[in-house]
Amino acid sequence: MNRTLLAGLLGGVAMFAWASIAHMALPLGGTGISEIPGEPAVLNSMQAALGSNAGMYMFPAMPSDSDMKVYGQKLAVNPSGILIYRPPGATMLEPSQLIIEFLTETLEALIAVWLLTQTRIYSFGARVGFFAVIGILCSLGTNVSYWNWYGYPGSYTLVYMMIQIVEFLVAGVVAASLLRKTA
């Protein structure tokens, strides 16, 4: 039990370390994200319209009665997209955000380690492969849907899927190293 818990915790550390490297030391975190032309005018318009109302906005707005014909007409003559808006003063990389990210990845690793302990997978490579499969499943779960429904760029989608899969691979290497099973 102690070795299982240690494998999950160290797997979470490995996932967090890889994600940090991928986003801060490598150019992967910015893949598919573009700068808005005429940004100052757009920012001024957003602030005038939204003020301090942080949130996720879909535009054009779907009619309250979900009339798809009316929505289709709006889409035909208007740009469309999703906007995550934070009012002035919002910050990135707050300690609380890093803690939440670390705890999330540690929980993912703990669950993956627990699932692995429920199997009869004994070889190092097969245990790492088990983690890789979990990484593929996790990366498909949100990334492909966001690409399909919300129009996330394909390059962004593929890179974020790769980042998640590698997170699980590095956690798998750690877990497979610590959880030595014999047939």
C-alpha positions, -999 to +999 in steps of 0.1 A: +000+000+000+028+025+009+046+017-024+013+022-043+008+056-027+044+066-032+041+056-069+010+077-073+025+107-056+058+106-074+039+099-107+020+132-100+052+150-094+066+136-127+034+147-145+036+182-131+072+185-140+067+175-176+036+198-180+057+227-165+085+220-190+061+217-219+044+250-211+072+271-198+105+258-213+093+246-246+071+265-271+043+239-268+020+259-246+014+286-272+008+263-302-024+272-321-029+305-301-028+337-322-027+374-313-058+394-321-052+420-348-061+454-335-060+440-300-063+474-281-097+482-298-110+447-292-099+448-255-115+482-250-148+469-266-148+438-244-141+458-213-169+483-222-194+455-229-184+430-201-169+452-174-162+430-144-184+401-155-158+373-157-170+342-175-172+320-206-191+336-235-204+320-267-210+342-296-234+347-312-256+338-283-279+308-288-315+318-286-331+310-253-356+287-270-327+268-287-342+275-321-315+261-344-330+278-375-327+312-359-292+303-346-282+292-381-293+326-395-272+343-368-242+322-377-246+330-414-240+367-409-219+369-377-185+357-366-187+329-340-166+316-312-160+312-275-144+338-252-130+333-217-131+367-202-114+380-171-116+416-161-085+438-156-064+428-127-067+390-132-034+372-130-019+340-144+003+315-126-010+323-092+002+299-065-033+286-061-035+277-098-002+258-096-014+240-065-047+230-082-028+218-113-004+198-091-032+182-071-051+174-103-021+156-118-014+138-086-050+126-084-048+114-120-016+095-112-030+080-080-061+068-099-039+054-127-017+036-102-047+022-084-061+009-118-028-007-126-027-025-092-061-040-102-045-058-132-022-087-138+002-067-158+037-076-147+063-063-172+078-029-170+069-021-207+033-033-203+028-012-172+041+019-189+019+010-219-011+008-195-004+044-185+000+054-221-035+040-229-049+060-200-032+091-213-047+086-247-082+081-233-078+112-211-065+133-240-093+123-263-120+130-236-119+168-238-094+178-265-112+162-295-146+175-283-133+210-279-118+208-315-150+194-329-176+216-311-159+248-303-134+251-331-101+248-312-073+248-337-061+214-348-025+222-339-035+232-304-056+201-300-028+177-312-001+194-290-023+193-259-031+157-265+006+149-269+014+168-236-012+148-217-001+115-232+035+122-223+024+132-188+009+097-183+040+081-199+064+098-174+040+089-146+040+053-160+077+051-160+078+062-123+050+039-113+064+009-132+097+014-115+083+015-081+056-012-084+077-042-090+054-072-095+062-108-100+041-132-119 
